[in-house]
Amino acid sequence: MKKYCILFGLIALLLGLIPIWALEAGNSLPAFQLPRVEGGVYSVSADLGQKKLVVWLTDFDAQAMLLLPRLVDLSSRLPNTRFILISVNGEDTSKALAAKQQFQLPFPVLLDPQGRICQQLCGFYIQGVEPNNNLIVTASNGLVLLTDYLPGYPLKDLEDKLK
């Protein structure tokens, strides 16, 4: 009997990790507001309908930190695109703040302390873990063009998609 309880518990846990719904190409990016790492609140609705958006949900690990200078460069070459970084590190703001300061990031770095927006965009949230589809690219009208994993998705392909 104990074996079955453990087995059912494991199955329930695994099912809880499977996204029930995640944003896909063709969907509209929902409007949301999140606190900025340096203070204040950012509302995505200010950019929806104005610019193409690149939303990256990241844990700011070593691999992500290596990618940030390339994203800064890319953002400088794409003035009609807004890059938005969202921390998946819960209430720990240290990595996001360090990245913002170290690289003088010219785009919003946002905090999602309860993972509400991560859950809404990616289908699930585990603190400190990047979702599989942590990269969302929209057209200027807010329609999702691409969901993928960054790092992993080639930045050259991303640039071509945004031109």
Phi and psi in radians as a Rosetta constraint file:
Dihedral C 1 N 2 CA 2 C 2 CIRCULARHARMONIC -1.096 0.35
Dihedral N 2 CA 2 C 2 N 3 CIRCULARHARMONIC -0.652 0.35
Dihedral C 2 N 3 CA 3 C 3 CIRCULARHARMONIC -1.063 0.35
Dihedral N 3 CA 3 C 3 N 4 CIRCULARHARMONIC -0.729 0.35
Dihedral C 3 N 4 CA 4 C 4 CIRCULARHARMONIC -1.169 0.35
Dihedral N 4 CA 4 C 4 N 5 CIRCULARHARMONIC -0.659 0.35
Dihedral C 4 N 5 CA 5 C 5 CIRCULARHARMONIC -1.105 0.35
Dihedral N 5 CA 5 C 5 N 6 CIRCULARHARMONIC -0.750 0.35
Dihedral C 5 N 6 CA 6 C 6 CIRCULARHARMONIC -1.133 0.35
Dihedral N 6 CA 6 C 6 N 7 CIRCULARHARMONIC -0.769 0.35
Dihedral C 6 N 7 CA 7 C 7 CIRCULARHARMONIC -1.062 0.35
Dihedral N 7 CA 7 C 7 N 8 CIRCULARHARMONIC -0.837 0.35
Dihedral C 7 N 8 CA 8 C 8 CIRCULARHARMONIC -1.130 0.35
Dihedral N 8 CA 8 C 8 N 9 CIRCULARHARMONIC -0.615 0.35
Dihedral C 8 N 9 CA 9 C 9 CIRCULARHARMONIC -1.098 0.35
Dihedral N 9 CA 9 C 9 N 10 CIRCULARHARMONIC -0.756 0.35
Dihedral C 9 N 10 CA 10 C 10 CIRCULARHARMONIC -1.152 0.35
Dihedral N 10 CA 10 C 10 N 11 CIRCULARHARMONIC -0.718 0.35
Dihedral C 10 N 11 CA 11 C 11 CIRCULARHARMONIC -1.096 0.35
Dihedral N 11 CA 11 C 11 N 12 CIRCULARHARMONIC -0.768 0.35
Dihedral C 11 N 12 CA 12 C 12 CIRCULARHARMONIC -1.083 0.35
Dihedral N 12 CA 12 C 12 N 13 CIRCULARHARMONIC -0.709 0.35
Dihedral C 12 N 13 CA 13 C 13 CIRCULARHARMONIC -1.102 0.35
Dihedral N 13 CA 13 C 13 N 14 CIRCULARHARMONIC -0.806 0.35
Dihedral C 13 N 14 CA 14 C 14 CIRCULARHARMONIC -1.110 0.35
Dihedral N 14 CA 14 C 14 N 15 CIRCULARHARMONIC -0.719 0.35
Dihedral C 14 N 15 CA 15 C 15 CIRCULARHARMONIC -1.118 0.35
Dihedral N 15 CA 15 C 15 N 16 CIRCULARHARMONIC -0.545 0.35
Dihedral C 15 N 16 CA 16 C 16 CIRCULARHARMONIC -1.190 0.35
Dihedral N 16 CA 16 C 16 N 17 CIRCULARHARMONIC -0.373 0.35
Dihedral C 16 N 17 CA 17 C 17 CIRCULARHARMONIC -1.559 0.35
Dihedral N 17 CA 17 C 17 N 18 CIRCULARHARMONIC -0.234 0.35
Dihedral C 17 N 18 CA 18 C 18 CIRCULARHARMONIC -1.452 0.35
Dihedral N 18 CA 18 C 18 N 19 CIRCULARHARMONIC 2.196 0.35
Dihedral C 18 N 19 CA 19 C 19 CIRCULARHARMONIC -1.061 0.35
Dihedral N 19 CA 19 C 19 N 20 CIRCULARHARMONIC 2.266 0.35
Dihedral C 19 N 20 CA 20 C 20 CIRCULARHARMONIC -1.408 0.35
Dihedral N 20 CA 20 C 20 N 21 CIRCULARHARMONIC -0.640 0.35
Dihedral C 20 N 21 CA 21 C 21 CIRCULARHARMONIC -2.623 0.35
Dihedral N 21 CA 21 C 21 N 22 CIRCULARHARMONIC 2.391 0.35
Dihedral C 21 N 22 CA 22 C 22 CIRCULARHARMONIC -2.463 0.35
Dihedral N 22 CA 22 C 22 N 23 CIRCULARHARMONIC 2.638 0.35
Dihedral C 22 N 23 CA 23 C 23 CIRCULARHARMONIC -1.065 0.35
Dihedral N 23 CA 23 C 23 N 24 CIRCULARHARMONIC 2.401 0.35
Dihedral C 23 N 24 CA 24 C 24 CIRCULARHARMONIC -2.314 0.35
Dihedral N 24 CA 24 C 24 N 25 CIRCULARHARMONIC 2.884 0.35
Dihedral C 24 N 25 CA 25 C 25 CIRCULARHARMONIC -0.959 0.35
Dihedral N 25 CA 25 C 25 N 26 CIRCULARHARMONIC 2.370 0.35
Dihedral C 25 N 26 CA 26 C 26 CIRCULARHARMONIC 1.733 0.35
Dihedral N 26 CA 26 C 26 N 27 CIRCULARHARMONIC -0.404 0.35
Dihedral C 26 N 27 CA 27 C 27 CIRCULARHARMONIC -1.296 0.35
Dihedral N 27 CA 27 C 27 N 28 CIRCULARHARMONIC 2.851 0.35
Dihedral C 27 N 28 CA 28 C 28 CIRCULARHARMONIC -1.659 0.35
Dihedral N 28 CA 28 C 28 N 29 CIRCULARHARMONIC 2.413 0.35
Dihedral C 28 N 29 CA 29 C 29 CIRCULARHARMONIC -1.192 0.35
Dihedral N 29 CA 29 C 29 N 30 CIRCULARHARMONIC 2.185 0.35
Dihedral C 29 N 30 CA 30 C 30 CIRCULARHARMONIC -1.245 0.35
Dihedral N 30 CA 30 C 30 N 31 CIRCULARHARMONIC 2.577 0.35
Dihedral C 30 N 31 CA 31 C 31 CIRCULARHARMONIC -1.227 0.35
Dihedral N 31 CA 31 C 31 N 32 CIRCULARHARMONIC 2.442 0.35
Dihedral C 31 N 32 CA 32 C 32 CIRCULARHARMONIC -2.649 0.35
Dihedral N 32 CA 32 C 32 N 33 CIRCULARHARMONIC 2.811 0.35
Dihedral C 32 N 33 CA 33 C 33 CIRCULARHARMONIC -2.219 0.35
Dihedral N 33 CA 33 C 33 N 34 CIRCULARHARMONIC 2.425 0.35
Dihedral C 33 N 34 CA 34 C 34 CIRCULARHARMONIC -2.495 0.35
Dihedral N 34 CA 34 C 34 N 35 CIRCULARHARMONIC 2.684 0.35
Dihedral C 34 N 35 CA 35 C 35 CIRCULARHARMONIC -1.215 0.35
Dihedral N 35 CA 35 C 35 N 36 CIRCULARHARMONIC 2.491 0.35
Dihedral C 35 N 36 CA 36 C 36 CIRCULARHARMONIC -1.405 0.35
Dihedral N 36 CA 36 C 36 N 37 CIRCULARHARMONIC 2.599 0.35
Dihedral C 36 N 37 CA 37 C 37 CIRCULARHARMONIC -1.103 0.35
Dihedral N 37 CA 37 C 37 N 38 CIRCULARHARMONIC -0.533 0.35
Dihedral C 37 N 38 CA 38 C 38 CIRCULARHARMONIC -1.628 0.35
Dihedral N 38 CA 38 C 38 N 39 CIRCULARHARMONIC 0.096 0.35
Dihedral C 38 N 39 CA 39 C 39 CIRCULARHARMONIC 1.943 0.35
Dihedral N 39 CA 39 C 39 N 40 CIRCULARHARMONIC 2.741 0.35
Dihedral C 39 N 40 CA 40 C 40 CIRCULARHARMONIC 1.512 0.35
Dihedral N 40 CA 40 C 40 N 41 CIRCULARHARMONIC -3.092 0.35
Dihedral C 40 N 41 CA 41 C 41 CIRCULARHARMONIC -2.243 0.35
Dihedral N 41 CA 41 C 41 N 42 CIRCULARHARMONIC 2.432 0.35
Dihedral C 41 N 42 CA 42 C 42 CIRCULARHARMONIC -1.905 0.35
Dihedral N 42 CA 42 C 42 N 43 CIRCULARHARMONIC 2.342 0.35
Dihedral C 42 N 43 CA 43 C 43 CIRCULARHARMONIC -2.004 0.35
Dihedral N 43 CA 43 C 43 N 44 CIRCULARHARMONIC 2.087 0.35
Dihedral C 43 N 44 CA 44 C 44 CIRCULARHARMONIC -1.140 0.35
Dihedral N 44 CA 44 C 44 N 45 CIRCULARHARMONIC -0.388 0.35
Dihedral C 44 N 45 CA 45 C 45 CIRCULARHARMONIC -1.102 0.35
Dihedral N 45 CA 45 C 45 N 46 CIRCULARHARMONIC -0.389 0.35
Dihedral C 45 N 46 CA 46 C 46 CIRCULARHARMONIC -1.147 0.35
Dihedral N 46 CA 46 C 46 N 47 CIRCULARHARMONIC -0.489 0.35
Dihedral C 46 N 47 CA 47 C 47 CIRCULARHARMONIC -1.793 0.35
Dihedral N 47 CA 47 C 47 N 48 CIRCULARHARMONIC -0.382 0.35
Dihedral C 47 N 48 CA 48 C 48 CIRCULARHARMONIC -1.072 0.35
Dihedral N 48 CA 48 C 48 N 49 CIRCULARHARMONIC 2.285 0.35
Dihedral C 48 N 49 CA 49 C 49 CIRCULARHARMONIC 1.488 0.35
Dihedral N 49 CA 49 C 49 N 50 CIRCULARHARMONIC -0.109 0.35
Dihedral C 49 N 50 CA 50 C 50 CIRCULARHARMONIC -1.933 0.35
Dihedral N 50 CA 50 C 50 N 51 CIRCULARHARMONIC -0.767 0.35
Dihedral C 50 N 51 CA 51 C 51 CIRCULARHARMONIC -2.374 0.35
Dihedral N 51 CA 51 C 51 N 52 CIRCULARHARMONIC 2.793 0.35
Dihedral C 51 N 52 CA 52 C 52 CIRCULARHARMONIC -1.237 0.35
Dihedral N 52 CA 52 C 52 N 53 CIRCULARHARMONIC 2.569 0.35
Dihedral C 52 N 53 CA 53 C 53 CIRCULARHARMONIC -2.109 0.35
Dihedral N 53 CA 53 C 53 N 54 CIRCULARHARMONIC 2.465 0.35
Dihedral C 53 N 54 CA 54 C 54 CIRCULARHARMONIC -2.117 0.35
Dihedral N 54 CA 54 C 54 N 55 CIRCULARHARMONIC 1.953 0.35
Dihedral C 54 N 55 CA 55 C 55 CIRCULARHARMONIC -1.898 0.35
Dihedral N 55 CA 55 C 55 N 56 CIRCULARHARMONIC 2.172 0.35
Dihedral C 55 N 56 CA 56 C 56 CIRCULARHARMONIC -2.159 0.35
Dihedral N 56 CA 56 C 56 N 57 CIRCULARHARMONIC 2.025 0.35
Dihedral C 56 N 57 CA 57 C 57 CIRCULARHARMONIC -1.603 0.35
Dihedral N 57 CA 57 C 57 N 58 CIRCULARHARMONIC 2.035 0.35
Dihedral C 57 N 58 CA 58 C 58 CIRCULARHARMONIC -2.378 0.35
Dihedral N 58 CA 58 C 58 N 59 CIRCULARHARMONIC 2.743 0.35
Dihedral C 58 N 59 CA 59 C 59 CIRCULARHARMONIC -1.734 0.35
Dihedral N 59 CA 59 C 59 N 60 CIRCULARHARMONIC 0.037 0.35
Dihedral C 59 N 60 CA 60 C 60 CIRCULARHARMONIC 0.972 0.35
Dihedral N 60 CA 60 C 60 N 61 CIRCULARHARMONIC 0.713 0.35
Dihedral C 60 N 61 CA 61 C 61 CIRCULARHARMONIC -1.376 0.35
Dihedral N 61 CA 61 C 61 N 62 CIRCULARHARMONIC -3.085 0.35
Dihedral C 61 N 62 CA 62 C 62 CIRCULARHARMONIC -1.033 0.35
Dihedral N 62 CA 62 C 62 N 63 CIRCULARHARMONIC -0.699 0.35
Dihedral C 62 N 63 CA 63 C 63 CIRCULARHARMONIC -1.137 0.35
Dihedral N 63 CA 63 C 63 N 64 CIRCULARHARMONIC -0.709 0.35
Dihedral C 63 N 64 CA 64 C 64 CIRCULARHARMONIC -1.151 0.35
Dihedral N 64 CA 64 C 64 N 65 CIRCULARHARMONIC -0.705 0.35
Dihedral C 64 N 65 CA 65 C 65 CIRCULARHARMONIC -1.092 0.35
Dihedral N 65 CA 65 C 65 N 66 CIRCULARHARMONIC -0.596 0.35
Dihedral C 65 N 66 CA 66 C 66 CIRCULARHARMONIC -1.173 0.35
Dihedral N 66 CA 66 C 66 N 67 CIRCULARHARMONIC -0.493 0.35
Dihedral C 66 N 67 CA 67 C 67 CIRCULARHARMONIC -1.437 0.35
Dihedral N 67 CA 67 C 67 N 68 CIRCULARHARMONIC -0.418 0.35
Dihedral C 67 N 68 CA 68 C 68 CIRCULARHARMONIC -1.030 0.35
Dihedral N 68 CA 68 C 68 N 69 CIRCULARHARMONIC -0.771 0.35
Dihedral C 68 N 69 CA 69 C 69 CIRCULARHARMONIC -1.055 0.35
Dihedral N 69 CA 69 C 69 N 70 CIRCULARHARMONIC -0.605 0.35
Dihedral C 69 N 70 CA 70 C 70 CIRCULARHARMONIC -1.202 0.35
Dihedral N 70 CA 70 C 70 N 71 CIRCULARHARMONIC -0.628 0.35
Dihedral C 70 N 71 CA 71 C 71 CIRCULARHARMONIC -1.204 0.35
Dihedral N 71 CA 71 C 71 N 72 CIRCULARHARMONIC -0.657 0.35
Dihedral C 71 N 72 CA 72 C 72 CIRCULARHARMONIC -1.075 0.35
Dihedral N 72 CA 72 C 72 N 73 CIRCULARHARMONIC -0.793 0.35
Dihedral C 72 N 73 CA 73 C 73 CIRCULARHARMONIC -1.064 0.35
Dihedral N 73 CA 73 C 73 N 74 CIRCULARHARMONIC -0.811 0.35
Dihedral C 73 N 74 CA 74 C 74 CIRCULARHARMONIC -1.063 0.35
Dihedral N 74 CA 74 C 74 N 75 CIRCULARHARMONIC -0.747 0.35
Dihedral C 74 N 75 CA 75 C 75 CIRCULARHARMONIC -1.128 0.35
Dihedral N 75 CA 75 C 75 N 76 CIRCULARHARMONIC -0.562 0.35
Dihedral C 75 N 76 CA 76 C 76 CIRCULARHARMONIC -1.227 0.35
Dihedral N 76 CA 76 C 76 N 77 CIRCULARHARMONIC -0.421 0.35
Dihedral C 76 N 77 CA 77 C 77 CIRCULARHARMONIC -1.603 0.35
Dihedral N 77 CA 77 C 77 N 78 CIRCULARHARMONIC -0.104 0.35
Dihedral C 77 N 78 CA 78 C 78 CIRCULARHARMONIC -2.202 0.35
Dihedral N 78 CA 78 C 78 N 79 CIRCULARHARMONIC 1.322 0.35
Dihedral C 78 N 79 CA 79 C 79 CIRCULARHARMONIC -1.136 0.35
Dihedral N 79 CA 79 C 79 N 80 CIRCULARHARMONIC -0.323 0.35
Dihedral C 79 N 80 CA 80 C 80 CIRCULARHARMONIC -1.633 0.35
Dihedral N 80 CA 80 C 80 N 81 CIRCULARHARMONIC 0.267 0.35
Dihedral C 80 N 81 CA 81 C 81 CIRCULARHARMONIC -2.165 0.35
Dihedral N 81 CA 81 C 81 N 82 CIRCULARHARMONIC 2.358 0.35
Dihedral C 81 N 82 CA 82 C 82 CIRCULARHARMONIC -1.853 0.35
Dihedral N 82 CA 82 C 82 N 83 CIRCULARHARMONIC 2.158 0.35
Dihedral C 82 N 83 CA 83 C 83 CIRCULARHARMONIC -1.631 0.35
Dihedral N 83 CA 83 C 83 N 84 CIRCULARHARMONIC 2.393 0.35
Dihedral C 83 N 84 CA 84 C 84 CIRCULARHARMONIC -2.330 0.35
Dihedral N 84 CA 84 C 84 N 85 CIRCULARHARMONIC 2.189 0.35
Dihedral C 84 N 85 CA 85 C 85 CIRCULARHARMONIC -1.878 0.35
Dihedral N 85 CA 85 C 85 N 86 CIRCULARHARMONIC 2.351 0.35
Dihedral C 85 N 86 CA 86 C 86 CIRCULARHARMONIC -2.138 0.35
Dihedral N 86 CA 86 C 86 N 87 CIRCULARHARMONIC 2.155 0.35
Dihedral C 86 N 87 CA 87 C 87 CIRCULARHARMONIC -1.327 0.35
Dihedral N 87 CA 87 C 87 N 88 CIRCULARHARMONIC 2.345 0.35
Dihedral C 87 N 88 CA 88 C 88 CIRCULARHARMONIC -1.818 0.35
Dihedral N 88 CA 88 C 88 N 89 CIRCULARHARMONIC 0.363 0.35
Dihedral C 88 N 89 CA 89 C 89 CIRCULARHARMONIC -1.625 0.35
Dihedral N 89 CA 89 C 89 N 90 CIRCULARHARMONIC 0.446 0.35
Dihedral C 89 N 90 CA 90 C 90 CIRCULARHARMONIC 1.102 0.35
Dihedral N 90 CA 90 C 90 N 91 CIRCULARHARMONIC -2.320 0.35
Dihedral C 90 N 91 CA 91 C 91 CIRCULARHARMONIC -1.522 0.35
Dihedral N 91 CA 91 C 91 N 92 CIRCULARHARMONIC -0.060 0.35
Dihedral C 91 N 92 CA 92 C 92 CIRCULARHARMONIC -1.358 0.35
Dihedral N 92 CA 92 C 92 N 93 CIRCULARHARMONIC 1.904 0.35
Dihedral C 92 N 93 CA 93 C 93 CIRCULARHARMONIC -1.667 0.35
Dihedral N 93 CA 93 C 93 N 94 CIRCULARHARMONIC -0.107 0.35
Dihedral C 93 N 94 CA 94 C 94 CIRCULARHARMONIC -1.059 0.35
Dihedral N 94 CA 94 C 94 N 95 CIRCULARHARMONIC -0.780 0.35
Dihedral C 94 N 95 CA 95 C 95 CIRCULARHARMONIC -1.189 0.35
Dihedral N 95 CA 95 C 95 N 96 CIRCULARHARMONIC -0.731 0.35
Dihedral C 95 N 96 CA 96 C 96 CIRCULARHARMONIC -1.146 0.35
Dihedral N 96 CA 96 C 96 N 97 CIRCULARHARMONIC -0.744 0.35
Dihedral C 96 N 97 CA 97 C 97 CIRCULARHARMONIC -1.163 0.35
Dihedral N 97 CA 97 C 97 N 98 CIRCULARHARMONIC -0.722 0.35
Dihedral C 97 N 98 CA 98 C 98 CIRCULARHARMONIC -1.070 0.35
Dihedral N 98 CA 98 C 98 N 99 CIRCULARHARMONIC -0.745 0.35
Dihedral C 98 N 99 CA 99 C 99 CIRCULARHARMONIC -1.124 0.35
Dihedral N 99 CA 99 C 99 N 100 CIRCULARHARMONIC -0.784 0.35
Dihedral C 99 N 100 CA 100 C 100 CIRCULARHARMONIC -1.013 0.35
Dihedral N 100 CA 100 C 100 N 101 CIRCULARHARMONIC -0.777 0.35
Dihedral C 100 N 101 CA 101 C 101 CIRCULARHARMONIC -1.320 0.35
Dihedral N 101 CA 101 C 101 N 102 CIRCULARHARMONIC -0.814 0.35
Dihedral C 101 N 102 CA 102 C 102 CIRCULARHARMONIC -1.046 0.35
Dihedral N 102 CA 102 C 102 N 103 CIRCULARHARMONIC -0.750 0.35
Dihedral C 102 N 103 CA 103 C 103 CIRCULARHARMONIC -1.782 0.35
Dihedral N 103 CA 103 C 103 N 104 CIRCULARHARMONIC 0.057 0.35
Dihedral C 103 N 104 CA 104 C 104 CIRCULARHARMONIC 0.786 0.35
Dihedral N 104 CA 104 C 104 N 105 CIRCULARHARMONIC 0.956 0.35
Dihedral C 104 N 105 CA 105 C 105 CIRCULARHARMONIC -1.049 0.35
Dihedral N 105 CA 105 C 105 N 106 CIRCULARHARMONIC 2.205 0.35
Dihedral C 105 N 106 CA 106 C 106 CIRCULARHARMONIC -1.489 0.35
Dihedral N 106 CA 106 C 106 N 107 CIRCULARHARMONIC 0.111 0.35
Dihedral C 106 N 107 CA 107 C 107 CIRCULARHARMONIC -2.181 0.35
Dihedral N 107 CA 107 C 107 N 108 CIRCULARHARMONIC 2.856 0.35
Dihedral C 107 N 108 CA 108 C 108 CIRCULARHARMONIC -1.098 0.35
Dihedral N 108 CA 108 C 108 N 109 CIRCULARHARMONIC 2.347 0.35
Dihedral C 108 N 109 CA 109 C 109 CIRCULARHARMONIC -2.013 0.35
Dihedral N 109 CA 109 C 109 N 110 CIRCULARHARMONIC 2.032 0.35
Dihedral C 109 N 110 CA 110 C 110 CIRCULARHARMONIC -1.966 0.35
Dihedral N 110 CA 110 C 110 N 111 CIRCULARHARMONIC 2.743 0.35
Dihedral C 110 N 111 CA 111 C 111 CIRCULARHARMONIC -1.956 0.35
Dihedral N 111 CA 111 C 111 N 112 CIRCULARHARMONIC 2.366 0.35
Dihedral C 111 N 112 CA 112 C 112 CIRCULARHARMONIC -2.211 0.35
Dihedral N 112 CA 112 C 112 N 113 CIRCULARHARMONIC 1.217 0.35
Dihedral C 112 N 113 CA 113 C 113 CIRCULARHARMONIC -1.014 0.35
Dihedral N 113 CA 113 C 113 N 114 CIRCULARHARMONIC -0.568 0.35
Dihedral C 113 N 114 CA 114 C 114 CIRCULARHARMONIC -1.729 0.35
Dihedral N 114 CA 114 C 114 N 115 CIRCULARHARMONIC -0.032 0.35
Dihedral C 114 N 115 CA 115 C 115 CIRCULARHARMONIC 1.300 0.35
Dihedral N 115 CA 115 C 115 N 116 CIRCULARHARMONIC 0.295 0.35
Dihedral C 115 N 116 CA 116 C 116 CIRCULARHARMONIC -1.084 0.35
Dihedral N 116 CA 116 C 116 N 117 CIRCULARHARMONIC -0.793 0.35
Dihedral C 116 N 117 CA 117 C 117 CIRCULARHARMONIC -1.288 0.35
Dihedral N 117 CA 117 C 117 N 118 CIRCULARHARMONIC -0.677 0.35
Dihedral C 117 N 118 CA 118 C 118 CIRCULARHARMONIC -1.004 0.35
Dihedral N 118 CA 118 C 118 N 119 CIRCULARHARMONIC -0.798 0.35
Dihedral C 118 N 119 CA 119 C 119 CIRCULARHARMONIC -1.051 0.35
Dihedral N 119 CA 119 C 119 N 120 CIRCULARHARMONIC -0.761 0.35
Dihedral C 119 N 120 CA 120 C 120 CIRCULARHARMONIC -1.170 0.35
Dihedral N 120 CA 120 C 120 N 121 CIRCULARHARMONIC -0.696 0.35
Dihedral C 120 N 121 CA 121 C 121 CIRCULARHARMONIC -1.465 0.35
Dihedral N 121 CA 121 C 121 N 122 CIRCULARHARMONIC -0.650 0.35
Dihedral C 121 N 122 CA 122 C 122 CIRCULARHARMONIC -1.936 0.35
Dihedral N 122 CA 122 C 122 N 123 CIRCULARHARMONIC -0.178 0.35
Dihedral C 122 N 123 CA 123 C 123 CIRCULARHARMONIC 1.665 0.35
Dihedral N 123 CA 123 C 123 N 124 CIRCULARHARMONIC -0.302 0.35
Dihedral C 123 N 124 CA 124 C 124 CIRCULARHARMONIC -2.775 0.35
Dihedral N 124 CA 124 C 124 N 125 CIRCULARHARMONIC 2.874 0.35
Dihedral C 124 N 125 CA 125 C 125 CIRCULARHARMONIC -2.497 0.35
Dihedral N 125 CA 125 C 125 N 126 CIRCULARHARMONIC 2.211 0.35
Dihedral C 125 N 126 CA 126 C 126 CIRCULARHARMONIC -2.257 0.35
Dihedral N 126 CA 126 C 126 N 127 CIRCULARHARMONIC 2.108 0.35
Dihedral C 126 N 127 CA 127 C 127 CIRCULARHARMONIC -0.943 0.35
Dihedral N 127 CA 127 C 127 N 128 CIRCULARHARMONIC 2.269 0.35
Dihedral C 127 N 128 CA 128 C 128 CIRCULARHARMONIC 1.407 0.35
Dihedral N 128 CA 128 C 128 N 129 CIRCULARHARMONIC 0.071 0.35
Dihedral C 128 N 129 CA 129 C 129 CIRCULARHARMONIC -2.070 0.35
Dihedral N 129 CA 129 C 129 N 130 CIRCULARHARMONIC 2.170 0.35
Dihedral C 129 N 130 CA 130 C 130 CIRCULARHARMONIC -1.244 0.35
Dihedral N 130 CA 130 C 130 N 131 CIRCULARHARMONIC 2.307 0.35
Dihedral C 130 N 131 CA 131 C 131 CIRCULARHARMONIC -1.149 0.35
Dihedral N 131 CA 131 C 131 N 132 CIRCULARHARMONIC 2.786 0.35
Dihedral C 131 N 132 CA 132 C 132 CIRCULARHARMONIC -1.073 0.35
Dihedral N 132 CA 132 C 132 N 133 CIRCULARHARMONIC -0.710 0.35
Dihedral C 132 N 133 CA 133 C 133 CIRCULARHARMONIC -1.849 0.35
Dihedral N 133 CA 133 C 133 N 134 CIRCULARHARMONIC 1.217 0.35
Dihedral C 133 N 134 CA 134 C 134 CIRCULARHARMONIC -1.598 0.35
Dihedral N 134 CA 134 C 134 N 135 CIRCULARHARMONIC 0.033 0.35
Dihedral C 134 N 135 CA 135 C 135 CIRCULARHARMONIC -2.009 0.35
Dihedral N 135 CA 135 C 135 N 136 CIRCULARHARMONIC 2.164 0.35
Dihedral C 135 N 136 CA 136 C 136 CIRCULARHARMONIC -2.227 0.35
Dihedral N 136 CA 136 C 136 N 137 CIRCULARHARMONIC 2.219 0.35
Dihedral C 136 N 137 CA 137 C 137 CIRCULARHARMONIC -2.106 0.35
Dihedral N 137 CA 137 C 137 N 138 CIRCULARHARMONIC 2.275 0.35
Dihedral C 137 N 138 CA 138 C 138 CIRCULARHARMONIC -2.089 0.35
Dihedral N 138 CA 138 C 138 N 139 CIRCULARHARMONIC 2.730 0.35
Dihedral C 138 N 139 CA 139 C 139 CIRCULARHARMONIC -1.300 0.35
Dihedral N 139 CA 139 C 139 N 140 CIRCULARHARMONIC 2.996 0.35
Dihedral C 139 N 140 CA 140 C 140 CIRCULARHARMONIC -1.132 0.35
Dihedral N 140 CA 140 C 140 N 141 CIRCULARHARMONIC -0.340 0.35
Dihedral C 140 N 141 CA 141 C 141 CIRCULARHARMONIC -1.502 0.35
Dihedral N 141 CA 141 C 141 N 142 CIRCULARHARMONIC 0.044 0.35
Dihedral C 141 N 142 CA 142 C 142 CIRCULARHARMONIC 1.593 0.35
Dihedral N 142 CA 142 C 142 N 143 CIRCULARHARMONIC -0.059 0.35
Dihedral C 142 N 143 CA 143 C 143 CIRCULARHARMONIC -1.315 0.35
Dihedral N 143 CA 143 C 143 N 144 CIRCULARHARMONIC 2.349 0.35
Dihedral C 143 N 144 CA 144 C 144 CIRCULARHARMONIC -1.265 0.35
Dihedral N 144 CA 144 C 144 N 145 CIRCULARHARMONIC 2.188 0.35
Dihedral C 144 N 145 CA 145 C 145 CIRCULARHARMONIC -1.658 0.35
Dihedral N 145 CA 145 C 145 N 146 CIRCULARHARMONIC -0.508 0.35
Dihedral C 145 N 146 CA 146 C 146 CIRCULARHARMONIC -2.749 0.35
Dihedral N 146 CA 146 C 146 N 147 CIRCULARHARMONIC 2.404 0.35
Dihedral C 146 N 147 CA 147 C 147 CIRCULARHARMONIC -2.233 0.35
Dihedral N 147 CA 147 C 147 N 148 CIRCULARHARMONIC 2.346 0.35
Dihedral C 147 N 148 CA 148 C 148 CIRCULARHARMONIC -2.785 0.35
Dihedral N 148 CA 148 C 148 N 149 CIRCULARHARMONIC -2.921 0.35
Dihedral C 148 N 149 CA 149 C 149 CIRCULARHARMONIC -2.002 0.35
Dihedral N 149 CA 149 C 149 N 150 CIRCULARHARMONIC 2.279 0.35
Dihedral C 149 N 150 CA 150 C 150 CIRCULARHARMONIC -2.203 0.35
Dihedral N 150 CA 150 C 150 N 151 CIRCULARHARMONIC 2.240 0.35
Dihedral C 150 N 151 CA 151 C 151 CIRCULARHARMONIC -1.289 0.35
Dihedral N 151 CA 151 C 151 N 152 CIRCULARHARMONIC 2.714 0.35
Dihedral C 151 N 152 CA 152 C 152 CIRCULARHARMONIC 2.438 0.35
Dihedral N 152 CA 152 C 152 N 153 CIRCULARHARMONIC -0.819 0.35
Dihedral C 152 N 153 CA 153 C 153 CIRCULARHARMONIC -1.340 0.35
Dihedral N 153 CA 153 C 153 N 154 CIRCULARHARMONIC 2.214 0.35
Dihedral C 153 N 154 CA 154 C 154 CIRCULARHARMONIC -1.102 0.35
Dihedral N 154 CA 154 C 154 N 155 CIRCULARHARMONIC 2.265 0.35
Dihedral C 154 N 155 CA 155 C 155 CIRCULARHARMONIC -1.127 0.35
Dihedral N 155 CA 155 C 155 N 156 CIRCULARHARMONIC -0.513 0.35
Dihedral C 155 N 156 CA 156 C 156 CIRCULARHARMONIC -1.106 0.35
Dihedral N 156 CA 156 C 156 N 157 CIRCULARHARMONIC -0.739 0.35
Dihedral C 156 N 157 CA 157 C 157 CIRCULARHARMONIC -1.135 0.35
Dihedral N 157 CA 157 C 157 N 158 CIRCULARHARMONIC -0.663 0.35
Dihedral C 157 N 158 CA 158 C 158 CIRCULARHARMONIC -1.113 0.35
Dihedral N 158 CA 158 C 158 N 159 CIRCULARHARMONIC -0.780 0.35
Dihedral C 158 N 159 CA 159 C 159 CIRCULARHARMONIC -1.052 0.35
Dihedral N 159 CA 159 C 159 N 160 CIRCULARHARMONIC -0.796 0.35
Dihedral C 159 N 160 CA 160 C 160 CIRCULARHARMONIC -1.055 0.35
Dihedral N 160 CA 160 C 160 N 161 CIRCULARHARMONIC -0.679 0.35
Dihedral C 160 N 161 CA 161 C 161 CIRCULARHARMONIC -1.159 0.35
Dihedral N 161 CA 161 C 161 N 162 CIRCULARHARMONIC -0.539 0.35
Dihedral C 161 N 162 CA 162 C 162 CIRCULARHARMONIC -1.558 0.35
Dihedral N 162 CA 162 C 162 N 163 CIRCULARHARMONIC -0.220 0.35
